[in-house]
Amino acid sequence: MTKDRAITVLEVKFTERDGIVYASSVDLPGLHICGKSRKDVSTDLPIMIKTLYRLNNGIEVDVEPALAPDFKKPANKPSAISNWVRFLAAPSVLQAA
């Protein structure tokens, strides 16, 4: 992602129930996805984030995981830190031009 584009950080929460992994985010209404493993769900998340931005906001975005080694769990979110992941979303290069 380039530095001249606005970047949105989305925090995604993972939960597991009855052998199914669920992911959702209060930062992106409508983001609810599930699968058999965290890897499966994580693979589909960028596609779902892009789709929801296009449907909800009418914009194309580039999405990538936010790989921050100093990531700290938000104080108001009591679940284990391993249940959270951050994604970055920014207007796509084609749309920003």
N, CA, C and O atoms as a Tinker XYZ file with bonds, in Angstrom:
   388  protein
     1  N      0.842000   -1.182000    0.000000    73     2
     2  CA     0.000000    0.000000    0.000000    64     1     3
     3  C      0.878000    1.232000    0.000000    63     2     4     5
     4  O      1.929000    1.261000    0.640000    81     3
     5  N      0.445000    2.236000   -0.714000    73     3     6
     6  CA     1.259000    3.445000   -0.779000    64     5     7
     7  C      0.937000    4.376000    0.370000    63     6     8     9
     8  O     -0.134000    4.296000    0.972000    81     7
     9  N      1.882000    5.265000    0.671000    73     7    10
    10  CA     1.735000    6.164000    1.806000    64     9    11
    11  C      0.750000    7.297000    1.548000    63    10    12    13
    12  O      0.290000    7.924000    2.502000    81    11
    13  N      0.410000    7.583000    0.295000    73    11    14
    14  CA    -0.449000    8.723000    0.000000    64    13    15
    15  C     -1.941000    8.385000    0.031000    63    14    16    17
    16  O     -2.767000    9.225000   -0.325000    81    15
    17  N     -2.294000    7.181000    0.448000    73    15    18
    18  CA    -3.696000    6.792000    0.530000    64    17    19
    19  C     -4.122000    6.647000    1.986000    63    18    20    21
    20  O     -3.335000    6.227000    2.834000    81    19
    21  N     -5.377000    6.998000    2.266000    73    19    22
    22  CA    -5.912000    6.808000    3.612000    64    21    23
    23  C     -6.009000    5.316000    3.898000    63    22    24    25
    24  O     -6.423000    4.540000    3.036000    81    23
    25  N     -5.633000    4.920000    5.092000    73    23    26
    26  CA    -5.672000    3.513000    5.474000    64    25    27
    27  C     -6.639000    3.334000    6.626000    63    26    28    29
    28  O     -6.603000    4.090000    7.597000    81    27
    29  N     -7.496000    2.348000    6.523000    73    27    30
    30  CA    -8.426000    1.989000    7.583000    64    29    31
    31  C     -7.949000    0.689000    8.208000    63    30    32    33
    32  O     -7.597000   -0.255000    7.500000    81    31
    33  N     -7.937000    0.638000    9.534000    73    31    34
    34  CA    -7.548000   -0.572000   10.239000    64    33    35
    35  C     -8.817000   -1.265000   10.723000    63    34    36    37
    36  O     -9.640000   -0.663000   11.413000    81    35
    37  N     -8.967000   -2.525000   10.357000    73    35    38
    38  CA   -10.112000   -3.331000   10.775000    64    37    39
    39  C     -9.633000   -4.399000   11.741000    63    38    40    41
    40  O     -8.707000   -5.148000   11.429000    81    39
    41  N    -10.248000   -4.476000   12.899000    73    39    42
    42  CA    -9.917000   -5.538000   13.841000    64    41    43
    43  C    -10.957000   -6.643000   13.683000    63    42    44    45
    44  O    -12.161000   -6.403000   13.775000    81    43
    45  N    -10.471000   -7.845000   13.445000    73    43    46
    46  CA   -11.338000   -8.992000   13.200000    64    45    47
    47  C    -11.193000   -9.966000   14.364000    63    46    48    49
    48  O    -10.084000  -10.327000   14.755000    81    47
    49  N    -12.327000  -10.383000   14.907000    73    47    50
    50  CA   -12.343000  -11.311000   16.040000    64    49    51
    51  C    -12.678000  -12.716000   15.540000    63    50    52    53
    52  O    -13.605000  -12.909000   14.752000    81    51
    53  N    -11.902000  -13.691000   16.016000    73    51    54
    54  CA   -12.149000  -15.092000   15.716000    64    53    55
    55  C    -12.721000  -15.782000   16.946000    63    54    56    57
    56  O    -12.238000  -15.577000   18.059000    81    55
    57  N    -13.740000  -16.591000   16.748000    73    55    58
    58  CA   -14.268000  -17.449000   17.804000    64    57    59
    59  C    -14.471000  -18.839000   17.213000    63    58    60    61
    60  O    -14.615000  -18.995000   16.000000    81    59
    61  N    -14.481000  -19.843000   18.082000    73    59    62
    62  CA   -14.711000  -21.210000   17.619000    64    61    63
    63  C    -15.805000  -21.842000   18.460000    63    62    64    65
    64  O    -15.774000  -21.798000   19.690000    81    63
    65  N    -16.773000  -22.431000   17.770000    73    63    66
    66  CA   -17.860000  -23.137000   18.437000    64    65    67
    67  C    -18.196000  -24.385000   17.633000    63    66    68    69
    68  O    -18.337000  -24.334000   16.412000    81    67
    69  N    -18.320000  -25.487000   18.323000    73    67    70
    70  CA   -18.730000  -26.748000   17.704000    64    69    71
    71  C    -17.884000  -27.100000   16.474000    63    70    72    73
    72  O    -18.405000  -27.615000   15.485000    81    71
    73  N    -16.581000  -26.818000   16.542000    73    71    74
    74  CA   -15.679000  -27.172000   15.459000    64    73    75
    75  C    -15.711000  -26.234000   14.259000    63    74    76    77
    76  O    -15.073000  -26.513000   13.244000    81    75
    77  N    -16.441000  -25.128000   14.358000    73    75    78
    78  CA   -16.524000  -24.136000   13.283000    64    77    79
    79  C    -15.861000  -22.852000   13.759000    63    78    80    81
    80  O    -16.091000  -22.414000   14.886000    81    79
    81  N    -15.036000  -22.244000   12.902000    73    79    82
    82  CA   -14.364000  -20.978000   13.216000    64    81    83
    83  C    -15.174000  -19.837000   12.598000    63    82    84    85
    84  O    -15.512000  -19.871000   11.414000    81    83
    85  N    -15.475000  -18.840000   13.405000    73    83    86
    86  CA   -16.236000  -17.665000   12.972000    64    85    87
    87  C    -15.350000  -16.430000   13.055000    63    86    88    89
    88  O    -14.529000  -16.317000   13.965000    81    87
    89  N    -15.507000  -15.510000   12.118000    73    87    90
    90  CA   -14.790000  -14.235000   12.149000    64    89    91
    91  C    -15.789000  -13.118000   11.908000    63    90    92    93
    92  O    -16.677000  -13.235000   11.063000    81    91
    93  N    -15.636000  -12.033000   12.660000    73    91    94
    94  CA   -16.506000  -10.868000   12.490000    64    93    95
    95  C    -15.747000   -9.629000   12.936000    63    94    96    97
    96  O    -14.694000   -9.719000   13.568000    81    95
    97  N    -16.296000   -8.474000   12.598000    73    95    98
    98  CA   -15.659000   -7.214000   12.981000    64    97    99
    99  C    -16.705000   -6.141000   13.207000    63    98   100   101
   100  O    -17.593000   -5.945000   12.378000    81    99
   101  N    -16.601000   -5.445000   14.329000    73    99   102
   102  CA   -17.477000   -4.301000   14.564000    64   101   103
   103  C    -17.049000   -3.123000   13.694000    63   102   104   105
   104  O    -17.811000   -2.171000   13.525000    81   103
   105  N    -15.838000   -3.177000   13.141000    73   103   106
   106  CA   -15.328000   -2.110000   12.292000    64   105   107
   107  C    -15.890000   -2.153000   10.871000    63   106   108   109
   108  O    -15.779000   -1.176000   10.130000    81   107
   109  N    -16.494000   -3.280000   10.489000    73   107   110
   110  CA   -17.045000   -3.423000    9.141000    64   109   111
   111  C    -18.380000   -4.163000    9.235000    63   110   112   113
   112  O    -18.413000   -5.393000    9.238000    81   111
   113  N    -19.480000   -3.409000    9.313000    73   111   114
   114  CA   -20.801000   -4.035000    9.416000    64   113   115
   115  C    -21.031000   -5.045000    8.283000    63   114   116   117
   116  O    -20.737000   -4.778000    7.118000    81   115
   117  N    -21.556000   -6.194000    8.657000    73   115   118
   118  CA   -21.835000   -7.231000    7.682000    64   117   119
   119  C    -20.734000   -8.260000    7.532000    63   118   120   121
   120  O    -20.923000   -9.263000    6.844000    81   119
   121  N    -19.582000   -8.035000    8.162000    73   119   122
   122  CA   -18.481000   -8.990000    8.045000    64   121   123
   123  C    -18.703000  -10.133000    9.035000    63   122   124   125
   124  O    -18.403000  -10.014000   10.223000    81   123
   125  N    -19.225000  -11.221000    8.528000    73   123   126
   126  CA   -19.448000  -12.443000    9.293000    64   125   127
   127  C    -19.093000  -13.591000    8.360000    63   126   128   129
   128  O    -19.729000  -13.767000    7.321000    81   127
   129  N    -18.100000  -14.361000    8.718000    73   127   130
   130  CA   -17.641000  -15.444000    7.862000    64   129   131
   131  C    -17.290000  -16.636000    8.742000    63   130   132   133
   132  O    -16.859000  -16.463000    9.882000    81   131
   133  N    -17.472000  -17.831000    8.223000    73   131   134
   134  CA   -17.141000  -19.020000    9.002000    64   133   135
   135  C    -16.509000  -20.073000    8.102000    63   134   136   137
   136  O    -16.631000  -20.022000    6.878000    81   135
   137  N    -15.833000  -21.025000    8.733000    73   135   138
   138  CA   -15.192000  -22.102000    7.996000    64   137   139
   139  C    -14.724000  -23.187000    8.935000    63   138   140   141
   140  O    -14.926000  -23.100000   10.146000    81   139
   141  N    -14.098000  -24.208000    8.381000    73   139   142
   142  CA   -13.658000  -25.351000    9.177000    64   141   143
   143  C    -12.380000  -25.081000    9.957000    63   142   144   145
   144  O    -12.117000  -25.744000   10.960000    81   143
   145  N    -11.574000  -24.106000    9.504000    73   143   146
   146  CA   -10.325000  -23.797000   10.205000    64   145   147
   147  C    -10.055000  -22.294000   10.135000    63   146   148   149
   148  O    -10.605000  -21.585000    9.292000    81   147
   149  N     -9.196000  -21.830000   11.040000    73   147   150
   150  CA    -8.828000  -20.414000   11.027000    64   149   151
   151  C     -8.104000  -20.066000    9.720000    63   150   152   153
   152  O     -8.257000  -18.963000    9.194000    81   151
   153  N     -7.319000  -21.012000    9.204000    73   151   154
   154  CA    -6.603000  -20.768000    7.950000    64   153   155
   155  C     -7.592000  -20.544000    6.809000    63   154   156   157
   156  O     -7.417000  -19.620000    6.015000    81   155
   157  N     -8.630000  -21.380000    6.719000    73   155   158
   158  CA    -9.647000  -21.220000    5.675000    64   157   159
   159  C    -10.328000  -19.864000    5.775000    63   158   160   161
   160  O    -10.496000  -19.166000    4.776000    81   159
   161  N    -10.715000  -19.502000    6.982000    73   159   162
   162  CA   -11.412000  -18.227000    7.190000    64   161   163
   163  C    -10.474000  -17.066000    6.876000    63   162   164   165
   164  O    -10.876000  -16.105000    6.219000    81   163
   165  N     -9.230000  -17.145000    7.338000    73   163   166
   166  CA    -8.262000  -16.066000    7.100000    64   165   167
   167  C     -7.986000  -15.874000    5.613000    63   166   168   169
   168  O     -7.771000  -14.750000    5.160000    81   167
   169  N     -7.993000  -16.956000    4.859000    73   167   170
   170  CA    -7.770000  -16.877000    3.417000    64   169   171
   171  C     -8.894000  -16.102000    2.736000    63   170   172   173
   172  O     -8.646000  -15.340000    1.802000    81   171
   173  N    -10.128000  -16.294000    3.199000    73   171   174
   174  CA   -11.289000  -15.643000    2.590000    64   173   175
   175  C    -11.533000  -14.211000    3.080000    63   174   176   177
   176  O    -12.246000  -13.451000    2.425000    81   175
   177  N    -10.958000  -13.842000    4.207000    73   175   178
   178  CA   -11.239000  -12.518000    4.785000    64   177   179
   179  C    -10.925000  -11.345000    3.859000    63   178   180   181
   180  O    -11.777000  -10.469000    3.712000    81   179
   181  N     -9.754000  -11.276000    3.227000    73   179   182
   182  CA    -9.498000  -10.128000    2.352000    64   181   183
   183  C    -10.533000   -9.990000    1.227000    63   182   184   185
   184  O    -10.929000   -8.878000    0.876000    81   183
   185  N    -10.964000  -11.116000    0.671000    73   183   186
   186  CA   -11.975000  -11.075000   -0.395000    64   185   187
   187  C    -13.291000  -10.536000    0.146000    63   186   188   189
   188  O    -13.948000   -9.723000   -0.503000    81   187
   189  N    -13.672000  -10.988000    1.329000    73   187   190
   190  CA   -14.928000  -10.528000    1.925000    64   189   191
   191  C    -14.863000   -9.043000    2.283000    63   190   192   193
   192  O    -15.838000   -8.315000    2.094000    81   191
   193  N    -13.721000   -8.594000    2.799000    73   191   194
   194  CA   -13.565000   -7.180000    3.138000    64   193   195
   195  C    -13.697000   -6.326000    1.884000    63   194   196   197
   196  O    -14.393000   -5.310000    1.893000    81   195
   197  N    -13.032000   -6.735000    0.806000    73   195   198
   198  CA   -13.122000   -5.994000   -0.462000    64   197   199
   199  C    -14.557000   -5.955000   -0.976000    63   198   200   201
   200  O    -15.032000   -4.915000   -1.434000    81   199
   201  N    -15.237000   -7.079000   -0.899000    73   199   202
   202  CA   -16.617000   -7.157000   -1.378000    64   201   203
   203  C    -17.530000   -6.254000   -0.568000    63   202   204   205
   204  O    -18.359000   -5.545000   -1.138000    81   203
   205  N    -17.393000   -6.268000    0.742000    73   203   206
   206  CA   -18.250000   -5.427000    1.584000    64   205   207
   207  C    -17.984000   -3.939000    1.369000    63   206   208   209
   208  O    -18.920000   -3.139000    1.373000    81   207
   209  N    -16.724000   -3.561000    1.182000    73   207   210
   210  CA   -16.436000   -2.150000    0.879000    64   209   211
   211  C    -17.088000   -1.741000   -0.439000    63   210   212   213
   212  O    -17.624000   -0.638000   -0.554000    81   211
   213  N    -17.042000   -2.631000   -1.436000    73   211   214
   214  CA   -17.646000   -2.323000   -2.735000    64   213   215
   215  C    -19.173000   -2.218000   -2.602000    63   214   216   217
   216  O    -19.776000   -1.297000   -3.153000    81   215
   217  N    -19.796000   -3.144000   -1.881000    73   215   218
   218  CA   -21.247000   -3.150000   -1.745000    64   217   219
   219  C    -21.759000   -2.055000   -0.803000    63   218   220   221
   220  O    -22.753000   -1.394000   -1.101000    81   219
   221  N    -21.082000   -1.864000    0.331000    73   219   222
   222  CA   -21.546000   -0.901000    1.334000    64   221   223
   223  C    -21.179000    0.545000    1.011000    63   222   224   225
   224  O    -21.952000    1.464000    1.285000    81   223
   225  N    -19.986000    0.745000    0.423000    73   223   226
   226  CA   -19.466000    2.104000    0.241000    64   225   227
   227  C    -19.256000    2.483000   -1.214000    63   226   228   229
   228  O    -18.972000    3.642000   -1.515000    81   227
   229  N    -19.392000    1.523000   -2.123000    73   227   230
   230  CA   -19.205000    1.809000   -3.541000    64   229   231
   231  C    -17.773000    2.097000   -3.933000    63   230   232   233
   232  O    -17.528000    2.775000   -4.931000    81   231
   233  N    -16.806000    1.583000   -3.151000    73   231   234
   234  CA   -15.398000    1.817000   -3.491000    64   233   235
   235  C    -14.633000    0.500000   -3.540000    63   234   236   237
   236  O    -14.978000   -0.467000   -2.861000    81   235
   237  N    -13.593000    0.487000   -4.355000    73   235   238
   238  CA   -12.674000   -0.644000   -4.420000    64   237   239
   239  C    -11.524000   -0.367000   -3.463000    63   238   240   241
   240  O    -11.004000    0.748000   -3.416000    81   239
   241  N    -11.129000   -1.372000   -2.707000    73   239   242
   242  CA   -10.016000   -1.215000   -1.771000    64   241   243
   243  C     -9.003000   -2.329000   -1.959000    63   242   244   245
   244  O     -9.330000   -3.411000   -2.446000    81   243
   245  N     -7.768000   -2.048000   -1.567000    73   243   246
   246  CA    -6.732000   -3.062000   -1.448000    64   245   247
   247  C     -6.717000   -3.485000    0.014000    63   246   248   249
   248  O     -6.837000   -2.642000    0.902000    81   247
   249  N     -6.571000   -4.774000    0.272000    73   247   250
   250  CA    -6.622000   -5.284000    1.642000    64   249   251
   251  C     -5.405000   -6.168000    1.888000    63   250   252   253
   252  O     -5.035000   -6.987000    1.047000    81   251
   253  N     -4.801000   -5.991000    3.038000    73   251   254
   254  CA    -3.680000   -6.846000    3.430000    64   253   255
   255  C     -3.661000   -6.967000    4.943000    63   254   256   257
   256  O     -4.130000   -6.067000    5.640000    81   255
   257  N     -3.117000   -8.081000    5.469000    73   255   258
   258  CA    -3.004000   -8.212000    6.924000    64   257   259
   259  C     -2.063000   -7.150000    7.473000    63   258   260   261
   260  O     -1.064000   -6.805000    6.842000    81   259
   261  N     -2.385000   -6.643000    8.638000    73   259   262
   262  CA    -1.506000   -5.695000    9.327000    64   261   263
   263  C     -0.583000   -6.511000   10.216000    63   262   264   265
   264  O     -1.003000   -7.012000   11.259000    81   263
   265  N      0.646000   -6.643000    9.818000    73   263   266
   266  CA     1.592000   -7.463000   10.559000    64   265   267
   267  C      2.372000   -6.595000   11.534000    63   266   268   269
   268  O      3.459000   -6.106000   11.227000    81   267
   269  N      1.801000   -6.417000   12.700000    73   267   270
   270  CA     2.435000   -5.573000   13.714000    64   269   271
   271  C      2.873000   -6.446000   14.883000    63   270   272   273
   272  O      2.028000   -6.979000   15.602000    81   271
   273  N      4.175000   -6.599000   15.085000    73   271   274
   274  CA     4.642000   -7.454000   16.184000    64   273   275
   275  C      4.283000   -6.895000   17.556000    63   274   276   277
   276  O      4.245000   -7.642000   18.534000    81   275
   277  N      4.021000   -5.593000   17.643000    73   275   278
   278  CA     3.700000   -4.985000   18.935000    64   277   279
   279  C      2.192000   -4.862000   19.140000    63   278   280   281
   280  O      1.745000   -4.087000   19.986000    81   279
   281  N      1.404000   -5.618000   18.376000    73   279   282
   282  CA    -0.050000   -5.536000   18.479000    64   281   283
   283  C     -0.497000   -5.827000   19.900000    63   282   284   285
   284  O     -0.097000   -6.824000   20.502000    81   283
   285  N     -1.329000   -4.944000   20.424000    73   283   286
   286  CA    -1.881000   -5.129000   21.757000    64   285   287
   287  C     -3.401000   -5.242000   21.638000    63   286   288   289
   288  O     -4.039000   -4.486000   20.905000    81   287
   289  N     -3.954000   -6.180000   22.356000    73   287   290
   290  CA    -5.392000   -6.380000   22.358000    64   289   291
   291  C     -6.071000   -5.126000   22.901000    63   290   292   293
   292  O     -5.624000   -4.578000   23.909000    81   291
   293  N     -7.152000   -4.654000   22.248000    73   291   294
   294  CA    -7.875000   -3.497000   22.768000    64   293   295
   295  C     -8.363000   -3.761000   24.189000    63   294   296   297
   296  O     -8.833000   -4.859000   24.488000    81   295
   297  N     -8.257000   -2.767000   25.063000    73   295   298
   298  CA    -8.611000   -2.928000   26.474000    64   297   299
   299  C    -10.076000   -3.310000   26.662000    63   298   300   301
   300  O    -10.412000   -4.041000   27.594000    81   299
   301  N    -10.947000   -2.820000   25.784000    73   299   302
   302  CA   -12.377000   -3.086000   25.943000    64   301   303
   303  C    -12.806000   -4.403000   25.306000    63   302   304   305
   304  O    -14.002000   -4.685000   25.232000    81   303
   305  N    -11.854000   -5.216000   24.846000    73   303   306
   306  CA   -12.174000   -6.493000   24.208000    64   305   307
   307  C    -11.472000   -7.603000   24.994000    63   306   308   309
   308  O    -10.270000   -7.813000   24.829000    81   307
   309  N    -12.212000   -8.308000   25.843000    73   307   310
   310  CA   -11.598000   -9.215000   26.808000    64   309   311
   311  C    -11.087000  -10.547000   26.272000    63   310   312   313
   312  O    -10.444000  -11.280000   27.023000    81   311
   313  N    -11.339000  -10.898000   25.018000    73   311   314
   314  CA   -10.921000  -12.220000   24.542000    64   313   315
   315  C     -9.406000  -12.304000   24.393000    63   314   316   317
   316  O     -8.708000  -11.291000   24.419000    81   315
   317  N     -8.916000  -13.520000   24.237000    73   315   318
   318  CA    -7.467000  -13.744000   24.121000    64   317   319
   319  C     -6.904000  -13.039000   22.897000    63   318   320   321
   320  O     -7.575000  -12.925000   21.871000    81   319
   321  N     -5.668000  -12.567000   23.012000    73   319   322
   322  CA    -5.050000  -11.815000   21.911000    64   321   323
   323  C     -4.960000  -12.649000   20.635000    63   322   324   325
   324  O     -5.028000  -12.092000   19.539000    81   323
   325  N     -4.812000  -13.952000   20.748000    73   323   326
   326  CA    -4.718000  -14.787000   19.553000    64   325   327
   327  C     -6.034000  -14.831000   18.775000    63   326   328   329
   328  O     -6.070000  -15.322000   17.647000    81   327
   329  N     -7.100000  -14.326000   19.366000    73   327   330
   330  CA    -8.390000  -14.312000   18.689000    64   329   331
   331  C     -8.605000  -13.055000   17.860000    63   330   332   333
   332  O     -9.674000  -12.880000   17.277000    81   331
   333  N     -7.609000  -12.177000   17.798000    73   331   334
   334  CA    -7.760000  -10.918000   17.068000    64   333   335
   335  C     -6.708000  -10.809000   15.975000    63   334   336   337
   336  O     -5.570000  -11.241000   16.159000    81   335
   337  N     -7.083000  -10.238000   14.847000    73   335   338
   338  CA    -6.129000   -9.946000   13.783000    64   337   339
   339  C     -6.544000   -8.622000   13.162000    63   338   340   341
   340  O     -7.729000   -8.292000   13.128000    81   339
   341  N     -5.585000   -7.872000   12.678000    73   339   342
   342  CA    -5.882000   -6.585000   12.043000    64   341   343
   343  C     -5.662000   -6.685000   10.551000    63   342   344   345
   344  O     -4.748000   -7.369000   10.090000    81   343
   345  N     -6.514000   -5.991000    9.791000    73   343   346
   346  CA    -6.366000   -5.873000    8.345000    64   345   347
   347  C     -6.327000   -4.395000    8.001000    63   346   348   349
   348  O     -6.970000   -3.582000    8.665000    81   347
   349  N     -5.575000   -4.046000    6.965000    73   347   350
   350  CA    -5.518000   -2.688000    6.461000    64   349   351
   351  C     -6.328000   -2.632000    5.172000    63   350   352   353
   352  O     -6.230000   -3.522000    4.328000    81   351
   353  N     -7.124000   -1.586000    5.029000    73   351   354
   354  CA    -7.882000   -1.367000    3.789000    64   353   355
   355  C     -7.610000    0.045000    3.321000    63   354   356   357
   356  O     -7.664000    0.987000    4.113000    81   355
   357  N     -7.318000    0.201000    2.036000    73   355   358
   358  CA    -7.050000    1.514000    1.449000    64   357   359
   359  C     -7.655000    1.543000    0.058000    63   358   360   361
   360  O     -7.717000    0.511000   -0.611000    81   359
   361  N     -8.111000    2.731000   -0.397000    73   359   362
   362  CA    -8.642000    2.812000   -1.774000    64   361   363
   363  C     -7.639000    2.230000   -2.755000    63   362   364   365
   364  O     -6.436000    2.458000   -2.634000    81   363
   365  N     -8.137000    1.481000   -3.721000    73   363   366
   366  CA    -7.234000    0.827000   -4.670000    64   365   367
   367  C     -6.507000    1.862000   -5.511000    63   366   368   369
   368  O     -6.982000    2.985000   -5.680000    81   367
   369  N     -5.364000    1.480000   -6.031000    73   367   370
   370  CA    -4.537000    2.375000   -6.840000    64   369   371
   371  C     -5.335000    2.888000   -8.049000    63   370   372   373
   372  O     -5.228000    4.062000   -8.406000    81   371
   373  N     -6.118000    2.034000   -8.666000    73   371   374
   374  CA    -6.904000    2.436000   -9.827000    64   373   375
   375  C     -7.945000    3.481000   -9.466000    63   374   376   377
   376  O     -8.167000    4.426000  -10.224000    81   375
   377  N     -8.591000    3.317000   -8.304000    73   375   378
   378  CA    -9.609000    4.269000   -7.905000    64   377   379
   379  C     -8.988000    5.574000   -7.405000    63   378   380   381
   380  O     -9.554000    6.647000   -7.616000    81   379
   381  N     -7.832000    5.494000   -6.748000    73   379   382
   382  CA    -7.188000    6.683000   -6.199000    64   381   383
   383  C     -6.655000    7.597000   -7.286000    63   382   384   385
   384  O     -6.469000    8.791000   -7.050000    81   383
   385  N     -6.406000    7.060000   -8.469000    73   383   386
   386  CA    -5.835000    7.850000   -9.552000    64   385   387
   387  C     -6.836000    8.792000  -10.183000    63   386   388
   388  O     -6.495000    9.523000  -11.112000    81   387
